[in-house]
Amino acid sequence: MPFTFQTVMPILLLIGSNVFMTIAWYGHLKFPSMAMWAAELKTIQEVISLTVFAGFAVFVLGEKLTWNHAVGFGLIFVGAFFIFRGPLK
């Protein structure tokens, strides 16, 4: 694959986005008085990303969601439940 604007730009945008979001998620570690919960924020971001991706795939790309998708997304939502539930006792 040749390195053209069309192939390099999405990668650069993803890197920039990742740097920005990492600062947003974990920047609170430098400023403890503005505490945020890192694991919960990351979990929320993952659930939102997958929801947006699924909607885009269905409504824009015309893809069909299959049982594989439903099971995979379901497991991620179960994981999110346990992140927010807190430690098991």
C-alpha positions as CSV (number, residue, x, y, z in Angstrom):
1,M,0.0,0.0,0.0
2,P,1.6,3.3,-1.0
3,F,1.9,6.1,1.6
4,T,-0.5,8.7,0.3
5,F,-2.6,11.4,2.0
6,Q,-5.6,9.0,1.9
7,T,-3.7,6.2,3.6
8,V,-1.7,8.2,6.1
9,M,-4.2,10.8,7.3
10,P,-6.7,8.4,9.0
11,I,-3.8,6.9,10.9
12,L,-2.6,10.3,12.0
13,L,-6.1,11.3,13.0
14,L,-6.5,8.1,15.1
15,I,-3.2,8.8,16.8
16,G,-4.2,12.3,17.6
17,S,-7.6,11.2,18.8
18,N,-6.0,8.6,21.1
19,V,-3.5,11.1,22.6
20,F,-6.3,13.6,23.2
21,M,-8.6,11.0,24.9
22,T,-5.8,9.5,27.0
23,I,-5.1,13.0,28.3
24,A,-8.8,13.5,29.0
25,W,-9.2,10.1,30.7
26,Y,-6.0,10.0,32.7
27,G,-5.1,13.7,33.1
28,H,-6.9,13.6,36.5
29,L,-4.0,11.6,37.9
30,K,-1.9,14.8,37.8
31,F,-4.8,16.8,39.3
32,P,-6.2,14.6,42.1
33,S,-8.7,17.2,43.2
34,M,-10.5,16.7,40.0
35,A,-10.9,12.9,40.4
36,M,-12.4,10.9,37.7
37,W,-12.7,7.1,37.6
38,A,-10.3,5.8,34.9
39,A,-11.7,2.3,34.5
40,E,-15.3,3.6,34.3
41,L,-14.5,6.3,31.8
42,K,-12.6,3.9,29.6
43,T,-15.6,1.5,29.8
44,I,-18.1,4.2,28.9
45,Q,-15.9,5.1,25.9
46,E,-15.7,1.5,24.7
47,V,-19.5,1.0,24.9
48,I,-20.1,4.3,23.1
49,S,-17.6,3.5,20.4
50,L,-19.1,0.1,19.8
51,T,-22.6,1.5,19.7
52,V,-21.7,4.2,17.2
53,F,-19.8,1.6,15.1
54,A,-22.8,-0.8,15.1
55,G,-25.1,2.0,14.1
56,F,-22.8,3.3,11.4
57,A,-22.3,-0.3,10.0
58,V,-26.0,-0.8,9.8
59,F,-27.4,2.5,8.7
60,V,-24.5,3.9,6.5
61,L,-22.7,0.8,5.2
62,G,-25.9,-1.4,5.0
63,E,-24.3,-4.2,7.0
64,K,-26.4,-6.8,8.8
65,L,-25.7,-7.5,12.4
66,T,-25.4,-11.2,13.1
67,W,-25.6,-13.3,16.3
68,N,-21.8,-13.2,16.5
69,H,-22.1,-9.4,16.8
70,A,-24.9,-9.7,19.4
71,V,-22.9,-12.2,21.5
72,G,-19.7,-10.1,21.3
73,F,-21.4,-6.8,22.2
74,G,-23.4,-8.6,24.9
75,L,-20.2,-9.8,26.5
76,I,-18.7,-6.3,26.4
77,F,-21.9,-5.0,28.1
78,V,-21.6,-7.7,30.8
79,G,-18.0,-6.6,31.3
80,A,-19.2,-3.0,31.7
81,F,-21.7,-4.1,34.3
82,F,-19.0,-5.7,36.4
83,I,-16.7,-2.6,36.0
84,F,-19.5,-0.4,37.4
85,R,-20.7,-2.9,40.0
86,G,-17.4,-2.7,41.9
87,P,-15.4,-5.5,43.5
88,L,-17.1,-8.9,43.9
89,K,-17.6,-10.0,47.5
